[in-house]
Amino acid sequence: METAKIDKTKDWTVDDYLLLGETNTPCQLINGELIMSPSPTPLHQIVLSNLNDVIKACSKKVGGLVLFSPLDLYIDNRNVFQPDLIFLSKSQSAYVTERGIEGPPELLVEVISPSNSYTDRYEKKNAYQKFGVLEYWILDPANQTLEIYYSTDWVKPTLYLAGEGIVTSSVLKELNFNLKDLF
């Protein structure tokens, strides 16, 4: 097996990223920089799996599709993200291509950790807003919180705390669950 050598002196593009081929190491292209990270923690995966179960059940009722990382979401020529969870409505099925998702999903979820908090809260959030995502969730397992940003307000999120209220969505109107059930 050949060791990957990352050229940190160049501005990476989607074409460069695609030359990597399939890899078991999670990597994303963020603002022209190739970012590689270790695999998620067990807590991250447990929370994501629980959320996937909840959203998938609701998605089936409306004919949508739920996908989870690793899966490439092509934003532009310098950004290819791997959000933790993606919801596409039935009308967005054409966004699913051989190489990943090529169009703005209605709903995206990132499960944060200390190492990716800044990227998810600022760089990715700003890119998702410009891309046309309708709803962006930031799920924080350490603090057991969920922030939801809507296309109508990308500055001030709706904040949910575990055990305090039922989570709802403007995209998946039938969705409602208690946040504490994810942890």
N, C-alpha and C positions, 0 to 999 in steps of 0.2 A: 504494500500500500504506500502511495506517495504522500508526503507531508505537504499540506497546503501552505503556500507562501503568500502572505497578504502584502500587497504594495500599498503602504500607508501614504506614499507621496503623491498619489494620483487621485483625481476625482472619478469615482466609479460611476458607471452608467448601468442601465438595465442589461445592455448587451454584455458587459463585463460580468455582471452578476450571473447571467445565464450560463456563462462558460464554466462556472463552478460545478454544474450538474447537481444531481441529488447528493445530499450529505446528511449525516446523522447529527451534525453539529448545528444547533439553531443559529441562523444568521439572517440579518436584515440589511437592507441598503437604506441608510438614513442620511438625507442631504448629501449624497455622493460619497459617504463613508461606509465601508463594510463593517458591520458590528456583529461580532460573534459572542455568544454567551453560553454558559453551562446549561444543562437541562434544568427544568423547573424543579422546585422542591416538592416533596410529597404533599405538604399542605396546599400548595398552589394547585396541584393536580386534583386533589380531593374537592376543593372548592369549585374548580372549573368543571369537574365531572358532575357535581351536584347541580350547578347552574345549567349545564348542557341538558341534563334530564328535564329540568323545569321548562326551559325555553323550547326544547325539542317537542315536548308534549303539546305545547300551545301552537307551535309552528305547524305541526301535523294537521291541526284543526283548520288552519287558514291556507294550507297548501304551500307553505314556505319551506325554506331549506336552512338548516343550521349546520355549520361546519366549524371545526376547531383546529387550533394550531398543531403541527406546523402546516401552514398553507399560505402561499404568497398572495398578497393583495397589491396589485400594481397601481400606484398612485400617479407617478409621472416617470420621466426618464432617469431621475436621481433618487427615487424612493420606492422601495419594495418592502412592505411591512408584513409581519406575521402576527396579526391580532390573535388573542387567545380564543375568541369566539366571534363568529360572523353569522348574522341573520340576513337572508335574502328573501324578499317576497316573491310570490309566484311570477310577477311581472318582470323580475330581475334575473330570471333563469339564463338569459343570454349572456350574463356577466361571467358565467362559469365556463372557462376555456380549458384547453389542454394544459396550459402552464399555471393556471391559478384563477384568481378573481380579477376581472378587468372592468371595473365600474364601481360606483359608490354604493355599498350596501346600505340598507336602511338602518341597521343596528350593528354596532361593533362593541366588543368588550375587551378590556385589557385588565388582567389581574396583576397588580403591581407588587414589587418587592423593593427593598432598599436600593438595589443596584439599578433598577430601571424606572424609578419613580419620576425623576426629572424628564426623561425621554417621553414617557407616557403622558404626563401632565402638561407638557408644553410643546415639544416638537411634534409628536404624533397628533395631539389634540388640534393644533393649528393646521396640520396637513389634512386631517379628517374634515375639518370645517371647510377648508378651501375645496376639497374634493367633492363635497355635497352629501356627506353622511348626515342622516336625519337625527340619529340618537347615538351618543357615545357614553359608554359606562366605564367607570374606573372602580374596580373592586379591590378593596384593601383587606386581605385576610388578617394581617397583624392587628389592625384596629377594628376589624369587623364592621367596615363601613362600605357604602356604595354611593358614588357620585354619579348623577345622570345629567349630561349636557344635552340640550335640545337644539335643533337647528334655529330655533327662535331666540335662544340665549346661550351663547358659548362662553359667557363670562361667569355667570352665577349658576352653579349646578343645584339641582335638587339633591339633598343629602339624606341618606337613610342610615340609621344606626341599627345594629342587630337587636332584635327584641322590641323595637319601637316603630310599629306601623307595618303596613303592607306595601310592598314594592309594586308599582304599576308602570306601564309604558305607553307612550303616545303612538308608538309604531305597532306594537302588539296589544291592541285594546283588551283582548281577553286575558292577558297575563296578569296574574296577581299572586304573590307569594310572600311569606315572611322571611326576611333576610337571614334570621338566625338559623333557618333550616339549611342554609348552605355550609355552615361551619361545624 
